[in-house]
Amino acid sequence: MQKSILLASNSKRRHQILSKVHVRHTIKPSYFDEDLVPLSLSVEEYSLQVALRKGESVAKTFPDAWVLSADTSVHFENCHLNKPKSIAEAHEMLFKLQGKEHIVSSAMALYHKNEVFSIAHFNKVLFKSLNSDWIRYYHSTIDVLDAAGSYMIDGLSSLFIEKIEGTLESVMGLPVHLLENLIEQHGGNLCDFTEFSLSFP
């Protein structure tokens, strides 16, 4: 039985990840204000709460749908580095991260028929040392105000990433390797959401 996911996100990268693994989905953005979630929460709890609240706002309207929401949080030296409010703040964030390791927590929540299951995945990312000119140039190539931690893992950032402990998709914002777990907790099967048929000629 063919099924589809409602992706409660405007993120192009999350759309690309689901498309790459041929999971059928429709984009239904959530407009939940992330600033309502307190920054005093741990990095795991913060990303989980944001993902849950994003999904909840869409699932209330479509209770029978499979609603997938997600959040990515960057954590460095006991501080959350969310999306910067200005270019100057973005420069400051990336300068803090250069030459050091930080945590990226990506959480997903899957709503279906008034039930929800969620999961968070941790990644460690190590940057090379960067100078101010390179940081300014890099920020001119991305939509920096839409990037937690003031960077995006794909594109030019590959030139200054020393090491990743985790998965690229998770740092991009969707730990898709864990999606099957959430679907199975709801009693579903990931294969029902893909473009492929399990039947043989």
Secondary structure as UniProt FT lines:
FT   STRAND          5..7
FT   HELIX           12..20
FT   TURN            21..22
FT   STRAND          25..27
FT   HELIX           34..36
FT   TURN            39..40
FT   HELIX           43..59
FT   TURN            60..61
FT   TURN            63..64
FT   STRAND          66..76
FT   TURN            77..78
FT   STRAND          79..81
FT   HELIX           87..97
FT   TURN            98..99
FT   STRAND          101..112
FT   TURN            113..114
FT   STRAND          115..127
FT   HELIX           132..139
FT   TURN            140..141
FT   HELIX           144..146
FT   HELIX           148..150
FT   HELIX           155..159
FT   STRAND          161..165
FT   HELIX           168..172
FT   HELIX           176..178
FT   HELIX           179..185
FT   TURN            186..187
FT   HELIX           190..193
//
